[in-house]
């Protein structure tokens, strides 16, 4: 059985229109399926490398549309298990967890999945609601961490050498999603030189209130953005395959248009269609992506200009690690958009000056934390429309203090950064669950240590001229102008880190859960099954992109290749769809 690798397309003028039409017209299918038809019909499509025969027993996959697996829990036959009732409802503070582990090291241990066990008054009823959950051993922890990891070698020689992805569900189904896509576009530069550029897209979508909105973004957001870019990269007269390159501000506006048009379809067009037709059979397909919500983080890298644009709607975050002036640095390329952000609070208050309670407790109307998001029609549609929806399809109360929506927008804030492959630049994009556990500096330091082990860079020498302080992360300077507002836990169980994964995104997730290198903490957090796990950790999605120069030089015919050494769980495309 062969594998379908991430899309690598070569677009002519007509194909710009073709791909966007096909991508936009198949909302119930993955974006890979739409593009596969285009690949089959185009002689100019770049071929992907076939999969080695030794991996042909694995499942096929539509990678570009994102790999999301519904999480499930298996009780393993082990002796160690913990009692969840002894832990606090929120993420365990490091010192409490450390003390708990020490005091219970010789006792029989188990978790309880009873969500209300701390408030049970009757001891017999309390015991009846308990369910033993075994603590996973190290091998089982690694298996679970690596189940949804993927890695790809780009082989294009255009500044991006590799990207790694990993996801760890907490919700079931996981509410995060992701998508990647590479498109080759012939362009005409200002000096009339004909060349081509690769558009590389990397998306991370952090859903809330369900998985349906993030799934919609996985299937359609990049297609919407490509469609808008196709309208501003004007074709050269008499040269159907060449396009003029617009200025940066025009590109930004095209990306924003792509975001806003997709959200308009989700929230307005689909709701209008549902109310007009009254077809209850289509209610789930049309209504659920509007009722649930999702943040969106999209990276767009142009290999010709070496410009990286990061568009963010919500509180997922992108950071850039670089080695400059003999020092590792980190720069945050996005600002968290929540009710705790002064600029976002000021924006919303200015739009709703007569509503003093529009932001309460750092949340929109006191309930929604992201101030920008896809879907979330409850914070966008007028009360009369919402009442019609709830009366006609299912009962639900209106949000408190709903007076003058919309309060929430899907319009992204976009930053532009010049990439220098010679600086060992790398991009980390992740849902906010990662940044609740690690600082920007820690993330870059962890990637650097992983790069040293992977022989991507040479380890830095100690002050004595030999060896390296393996137990410590390298010093990293944060050069971000606007600092992040969301701070992770600062207290760490240990002062070290774990270094045992071939996939750098898996490496980051493992260390985020380890709380400073504690294997016990990692096992404890991963062993908790859903839905209880959501009280202790969020869904985690991490994408890391490595920039660099390929020694073989540029290769227009280069293909994407699965890096099986860092794709431990195999490839799969199982994801619930409406």
FIVO-428019 format. One record per residue (C-alpha): residue in three letters; x, y, z. Coordinates in steps of 0.5 Angstrom, whole numbers, padded with zeros to 4 digits, always signed. Example, Ala and Ser with C-alpha at 12.3 -4.5 7.8 and 13.67 -1.06 7.14 Angstrom:
FIVO-428019
ALA+0025-0009+0016/SER+0027-0002+0014/
END
This chain:
FIVO-428019
UNK+0000+0000+0000/UNK+0003+0007-0002/UNK+0003+0013+0002/UNK+0000+0020+0000/UNK+0005+0025+0003/UNK+0004+0032+0004/UNK+0002+0036-0002/UNK+0007+0040-0006/UNK+0004+0043-0012/UNK+0006+0047-0018/UNK+0001+0052-0020/UNK-0001+0056-0027/UNK-0006+0061-0027/UNK-0011+0057-0029/UNK-0009+0052-0023/UNK-0010+0058-0018/UNK-0017+0058-0020/UNK-0018+0050-0020/UNK-0015+0049-0013/UNK-0019+0054-0009/UNK-0025+0052-0012/UNK-0024+0045-0011/UNK-0021+0046-0004/UNK-0027+0050-0002/UNK-0033+0046-0005/UNK-0031+0040-0001/UNK-0032+0042+0006/UNK-0034+0035+0008/UNK-0027+0032+0005/UNK-0020+0033+0007/UNK-0016+0038+0003/UNK-0012+0033+0001/UNK-0017+0029-0003/UNK-0019+0036-0007/UNK-0012+0037-0008/UNK-0010+0030-0010/UNK-0015+0031-0016/UNK-0012+0037-0018/UNK-0005+0033-0018/UNK-0008+0027-0022/UNK-0010+0032-0028/UNK-0004+0037-0028/UNK+0002+0035-0032/UNK+0006+0040-0028/UNK+0005+0037-0021/UNK+0011+0036-0017/UNK+0011+0028-0016/UNK+0012+0026-0009/UNK+0017+0020-0007/UNK+0015+0013-0006/UNK+0015+0010+0001/UNK+0020+0004+0002/UNK+0017-0002+0002/UNK+0018-0004+0009/UNK+0013+0001+0011/UNK+0008-0001+0007/UNK+0004-0005+0013/UNK+0002+0002+0016/UNK-0004+0006+0014/UNK-0005+0011+0009/UNK-0006+0018+0011/UNK-0008+0025+0008/UNK-0002+0029+0011/UNK-0003+0036+0009/UNK-0010+0036+0012/UNK-0008+0034+0019/UNK-0007+0028+0023/UNK-0012+0028+0029/UNK-0013+0021+0032/UNK-0019+0020+0037/UNK-0016+0019+0044/UNK-0017+0013+0047/UNK-0015+0010+0054/UNK-0012+0003+0055/UNK-0011+0000+0062/UNK-0004-0003+0062/UNK-0003-0009+0067/UNK+0002-0005+0072/UNK+0003-0005+0079/UNK+0003+0002+0080/UNK-0003+0007+0080/UNK-0005+0013+0084/UNK-0011+0016+0087/UNK-0013+0022+0084/UNK-0017+0024+0090/UNK-0011+0026+0093/UNK-0009+0031+0088/UNK-0012+0038+0087/UNK-0017+0039+0081/UNK-0012+0044+0078/UNK-0006+0042+0075/UNK-0002+0040+0081/UNK+0003+0045+0084/UNK+0010+0042+0083/UNK+0012+0042+0090/UNK+0005+0038+0092/UNK+0006+0033+0087/UNK+0013+0032+0089/UNK+0011+0031+0096/UNK+0005+0026+0094/UNK+0010+0022+0090/UNK+0015+0022+0096/UNK+0010+0020+0101/UNK+0006+0015+0097/UNK+0012+0011+0094/UNK+0011+0005+0097/UNK+0004+0005+0097/UNK-0001+0002+0093/UNK-0003+0007+0088/UNK-0009+0009+0083/UNK-0012+0014+0080/UNK-0020+0015+0081/UNK-0024+0018+0075/UNK-0030+0020+0079/UNK-0030+0028+0077/UNK-0034+0029+0084/UNK-0031+0025+0089/UNK-0028+0030+0093/UNK-0035+0032+0094/UNK-0038+0026+0096/UNK-0041+0026+0103/UNK-0043+0018+0103/UNK-0036+0014+0104/UNK-0040+0008+0100/UNK-0042+0012+0095/UNK-0035+0015+0094/UNK-0032+0008+0093/UNK-0037+0006+0088/UNK-0035+0012+0084/UNK-0028+0010+0084/UNK-0024+0007+0078/UNK-0017+0004+0078/UNK-0012+0007+0073/UNK-0005+0004+0072/UNK+0001+0009+0072/UNK+0004+0007+0065/UNK+0011+0005+0065/UNK+0017+0009+0061/UNK+0016+0005+0055/UNK+0008+0006+0055/UNK+0009+0013+0056/UNK+0014+0014+0050/UNK+0009+0010+0046/UNK+0003+0014+0048/UNK+0007+0020+0046/UNK+0010+0018+0040/UNK+0003+0015+0037/UNK+0002+0022+0033/UNK+0008+0024+0031/UNK+0011+0026+0024/UNK+0017+0028+0021/UNK+0018+0030+0014/UNK+0025+0032+0010/UNK+0023+0037+0005/UNK+0029+0036+0000/UNK+0028+0042-0004/UNK+0034+0046-0002/UNK+0030+0053-0001/UNK+0031+0054+0006/UNK+0027+0049+0010/UNK+0030+0043+0011/UNK+0025+0039+0016/UNK+0019+0040+0020/UNK+0017+0036+0026/UNK+0010+0035+0028/UNK+0007+0032+0035/UNK+0000+0032+0038/UNK-0002+0029+0045/UNK-0010+0029+0046/UNK-0013+0030+0053/UNK-0020+0031+0050/UNK-0024+0026+0046/UNK-0024+0027+0041/UNK-0018+0032+0041/UNK-0020+0039+0040/UNK-0014+0041+0036/UNK-0012+0040+0029/UNK-0007+0042+0024/UNK-0005+0043+0017/UNK+0001+0043+0012/UNK+0002+0045+0005/UNK+0007+0047+0000/UNK+0006+0050-0007/UNK+0011+0052-0012/UNK+0009+0059-0016/UNK+0013+0061-0022/UNK+0014+0069-0021/UNK+0017+0075-0024/UNK+0022+0079-0020/UNK+0023+0087-0021/UNK+0029+0086-0025/UNK+0025+0082-0030/UNK+0028+0075-0028/UNK+0024+0069-0028/UNK+0024+0064-0022/UNK+0020+0061-0018/UNK+0018+0061-0010/UNK+0015+0056-0006/UNK+0010+0058-0001/UNK+0010+0054+0005/UNK+0004+0054+0010/UNK+0004+0051+0017/UNK-0003+0051+0021/UNK-0004+0050+0028/UNK-0012+0050+0030/UNK-0014+0050+0038/UNK-0021+0048+0038/UNK-0026+0050+0044/UNK-0033+0047+0046/UNK-0032+0041+0041/UNK-0027+0039+0035/UNK-0032+0041+0029/UNK-0029+0048+0028/UNK-0022+0046+0028/UNK-0023+0041+0023/UNK-0026+0046+0019/UNK-0020+0050+0019/UNK-0016+0044+0018/UNK-0020+0042+0011/UNK-0021+0049+0009/UNK-0017+0055+0011/UNK-0010+0054+0007/UNK-0015+0054+0001/UNK-0018+0060+0003/UNK-0011+0064+0004/UNK-0009+0061-0003/UNK-0015+0063-0007/UNK-0014+0070-0004/UNK-0006+0070-0006/UNK-0008+0068-0013/UNK-0012+0074-0014/UNK-0006+0079-0012/UNK-0001+0075-0015/UNK-0003+0078-0022/UNK-0001+0074-0028/UNK+0004+0077-0033/UNK+0001+0079-0039/UNK+0003+0073-0045/UNK+0006+0069-0039/UNK+0001+0065-0036/UNK+0005+0061-0032/UNK+0009+0067-0029/UNK+0006+0072-0023/UNK+0008+0079-0021/UNK+0010+0079-0013/UNK+0005+0084-0009/UNK+0008+0088-0004/UNK+0008+0086+0004/UNK+0002+0090+0006/UNK-0002+0087+0000/UNK+0000+0080+0002/UNK-0002+0081+0009/UNK-0009+0084+0007/UNK-0010+0078+0003/UNK-0009+0073+0009/UNK-0014+0077+0013/UNK-0019+0076+0007/UNK-0018+0069+0007/UNK-0019+0068+0015/UNK-0025+0073+0015/UNK-0029+0070+0009/UNK-0028+0063+0012/UNK-0031+0065+0018/UNK-0037+0069+0015/UNK-0038+0062+0011/UNK-0038+0058+0018/UNK-0042+0063+0022/UNK-0046+0067+0017/UNK-0047+0063+0011/UNK-0048+0056+0014/UNK-0053+0059+0019/UNK-0057+0063+0014/UNK-0058+0057+0010/UNK-0060+0052+0016/UNK-0065+0057+0018/UNK-0068+0058+0011/UNK-0068+0051+0009/UNK-0070+0048+0016/UNK-0067+0042+0015/UNK-0065+0038+0021/UNK-0061+0033+0018/UNK-0056+0038+0016/UNK-0056+0041+0023/UNK-0050+0038+0026/UNK-0046+0039+0019/UNK-0048+0047+0019/UNK-0049+0049+0026/UNK-0044+0045+0030/UNK-0037+0049+0027/UNK-0041+0055+0028/UNK-0043+0054+0036/UNK-0036+0051+0037/UNK-0030+0055+0036/UNK-0022+0055+0035/UNK-0016+0059+0035/UNK-0012+0059+0029/UNK-0004+0060+0028/UNK-0002+0060+0021/UNK+0005+0061+0018/UNK+0007+0063+0011/UNK+0014+0062+0009/UNK+0016+0065+0002/UNK+0022+0062+0000/UNK+0024+0067-0005/UNK+0024+0073-0001/UNK+0026+0069+0006/UNK+0020+0073+0009/UNK+0016+0069+0014/UNK+0009+0071+0016/UNK+0005+0069+0022/UNK-0002+0070+0022/UNK-0006+0069+0029/UNK-0013+0069+0031/UNK-0013+0067+0039/UNK-0008+0065+0044/UNK-0004+0060+0040/UNK+0003+0062+0039/UNK+0009+0062+0035/UNK+0017+0063+0037/UNK+0023+0064+0033/UNK+0030+0061+0035/UNK+0036+0064+0032/UNK+0044+0064+0034/UNK+0046+0071+0033/UNK+0053+0074+0036/UNK+0055+0068+0039/UNK+0048+0068+0043/UNK+0042+0064+0042/UNK+0035+0068+0042/UNK+0028+0068+0042/UNK+0023+0072+0039/UNK+0015+0072+0040/UNK+0012+0072+0033/UNK+0005+0073+0036/UNK+0001+0076+0041/UNK-0004+0072+0045/UNK-0011+0075+0044/UNK-0015+0074+0050/UNK-0019+0078+0055/UNK-0012+0079+0059/UNK-0009+0083+0054/UNK-0009+0090+0055/UNK-0009+0092+0047/UNK-0015+0087+0046/UNK-0019+0089+0052/UNK-0018+0097+0050/UNK-0020+0094+0043/UNK-0027+0091+0045/UNK-0029+0097+0050/UNK-0028+0102+0044/UNK-0033+0098+0040/UNK-0038+0097+0046/UNK-0037+0103+0050/UNK-0044+0103+0053/UNK-0042+0096+0056/UNK-0038+0096+0062/UNK-0038+0089+0063/UNK-0036+0087+0056/UNK-0030+0084+0059/UNK-0030+0081+0066/UNK-0025+0076+0069/UNK-0021+0076+0063/UNK-0026+0074+0059/UNK-0031+0076+0054/UNK-0038+0077+0057/UNK-0034+0073+0063/UNK-0034+0067+0059/UNK-0030+0066+0053/UNK-0022+0067+0054/UNK-0020+0068+0047/UNK-0022+0075+0044/UNK-0021+0073+0037/UNK-0023+0066+0034/UNK-0027+0062+0029/UNK-0034+0060+0030/UNK-0036+0062+0037/UNK-0043+0065+0034/UNK-0046+0066+0041/UNK-0041+0072+0041/UNK-0042+0074+0034/UNK-0050+0073+0032/UNK-0055+0078+0034/UNK-0060+0075+0040/UNK-0066+0074+0035/UNK-0062+0070+0031/UNK-0059+0066+0036/UNK-0066+0065+0039/UNK-0069+0062+0033/UNK-0063+0057+0033/UNK-0064+0055+0040/UNK-0072+0055+0039/UNK-0072+0051+0032/UNK-0066+0046+0033/UNK-0065+0045+0041/UNK-0065+0049+0047/UNK-0060+0053+0050/UNK-0060+0060+0054/UNK-0057+0066+0051/UNK-0050+0069+0053/UNK-0050+0073+0059/UNK-0050+0081+0058/UNK-0051+0080+0050/UNK-0053+0087+0048/UNK-0049+0089+0042/UNK-0045+0083+0038/UNK-0040+0082+0035/UNK-0035+0082+0040/UNK-0031+0077+0037/UNK-0027+0077+0031/UNK-0023+0072+0026/UNK-0019+0078+0023/UNK-0012+0076+0025/UNK-0006+0080+0027/UNK+0000+0079+0022/UNK+0007+0079+0023/UNK+0013+0079+0018/UNK+0020+0077+0020/UNK+0026+0076+0015/UNK+0029+0069+0016/UNK+0036+0068+0016/UNK+0038+0060+0015/UNK+0045+0061+0016/UNK+0043+0063+0023/UNK+0040+0056+0025/UNK+0033+0059+0025/UNK+0028+0055+0027/UNK+0020+0056+0028/UNK+0016+0053+0034/UNK+0008+0054+0033/UNK+0004+0051+0038/UNK-0003+0051+0042/UNK-0003+0055+0048/UNK-0002+0048+0052/UNK+0005+0048+0051/UNK+0006+0055+0053/UNK+0002+0054+0060/UNK+0008+0049+0062/UNK+0014+0052+0059/UNK+0017+0059+0058/UNK+0019+0061+0051/UNK+0027+0061+0053/UNK+0026+0054+0056/UNK+0023+0052+0049/UNK+0028+0054+0045/UNK+0033+0052+0050/UNK+0030+0045+0049/UNK+0030+0045+0042/UNK+0038+0047+0042/UNK+0040+0041+0046/UNK+0036+0037+0042/UNK+0039+0039+0035/UNK+0046+0038+0039/UNK+0044+0031+0040/UNK+0042+0030+0033/UNK+0048+0033+0030/UNK+0045+0039+0027/UNK+0049+0044+0031/UNK+0056+0043+0034/UNK+0055+0043+0042/UNK+0058+0049+0045/UNK+0064+0048+0049/UNK+0064+0049+0057/UNK+0068+0055+0060/UNK+0074+0050+0061/UNK+0074+0049+0053/UNK+0072+0042+0053/UNK+0065+0038+0054/UNK+0058+0041+0055/UNK+0054+0042+0061/UNK+0049+0037+0059/UNK+0045+0038+0065/UNK+0043+0045+0064/UNK+0039+0048+0058/UNK+0043+0054+0054/UNK+0042+0061+0056/UNK+0037+0064+0051/UNK+0036+0071+0051/UNK+0028+0074+0049/UNK+0029+0079+0044/UNK+0021+0080+0044/UNK+0019+0087+0044/UNK+0012+0085+0047/UNK+0012+0080+0052/UNK+0007+0075+0053/UNK+0002+0075+0058/UNK+0001+0068+0059/UNK+0006+0065+0064/UNK+0007+0058+0065/UNK+0009+0055+0072/UNK+0016+0057+0074/UNK+0017+0052+0080/UNK+0020+0046+0077/UNK+0021+0039+0080/UNK+0028+0038+0078/UNK+0033+0042+0074/UNK+0034+0038+0068/UNK+0031+0036+0062/UNK+0029+0029+0058/UNK+0033+0028+0052/UNK+0031+0021+0048/UNK+0026+0023+0042/UNK+0028+0023+0035/UNK+0022+0028+0034/UNK+0023+0035+0037/UNK+0016+0036+0037/UNK+0015+0030+0042/UNK+0021+0032+0045/UNK+0018+0039+0047/UNK+0011+0035+0049/UNK+0015+0030+0054/UNK+0019+0036+0057/UNK+0013+0040+0058/UNK+0010+0035+0062/UNK+0016+0033+0066/UNK+0016+0039+0070/UNK+0024+0040+0070/UNK+0026+0033+0068/UNK+0021+0029+0072/UNK+0019+0022+0069/UNK+0014+0021+0075/UNK+0011+0027+0073/UNK+0011+0025+0066/UNK+0008+0019+0067/UNK+0003+0021+0072/UNK+0000+0026+0067/UNK+0000+0022+0061/UNK-0004+0016+0065/UNK-0010+0020+0067/UNK-0015+0018+0062/UNK-0020+0023+0059/UNK-0025+0027+0061/UNK-0021+0027+0068/UNK-0014+0029+0064/UNK-0017+0036+0062/UNK-0017+0038+0069/UNK-0009+0037+0069/UNK-0007+0038+0062/UNK-0010+0041+0055/UNK-0009+0038+0048/UNK-0002+0039+0046/UNK+0000+0040+0038/UNK+0007+0042+0037/UNK+0010+0044+0030/UNK+0017+0045+0029/UNK+0020+0048+0022/UNK+0028+0048+0021/UNK+0031+0053+0016/UNK+0038+0052+0013/UNK+0042+0051+0007/UNK+0042+0044+0004/UNK+0049+0042+0002/UNK+0046+0039-0005/UNK+0043+0046-0007/UNK+0037+0048-0010/UNK+0033+0043-0013/UNK+0026+0045-0017/UNK+0024+0037-0017/UNK+0026+0036-0010/UNK+0020+0032-0006/UNK+0018+0031+0001/UNK+0020+0025+0004/UNK+0017+0022+0011/UNK+0023+0021+0016/UNK+0021+0015+0019/UNK+0026+0015+0024/UNK+0022+0021+0028/UNK+0015+0018+0026/UNK+0014+0013+0031/UNK+0007+0012+0031/UNK+0006+0011+0024/UNK+0001+0015+0019/UNK-0006+0015+0020/UNK-0011+0020+0018/UNK-0017+0018+0022/UNK-0021+0024+0025/UNK-0028+0025+0026/UNK-0032+0029+0020/UNK-0039+0032+0020/
END
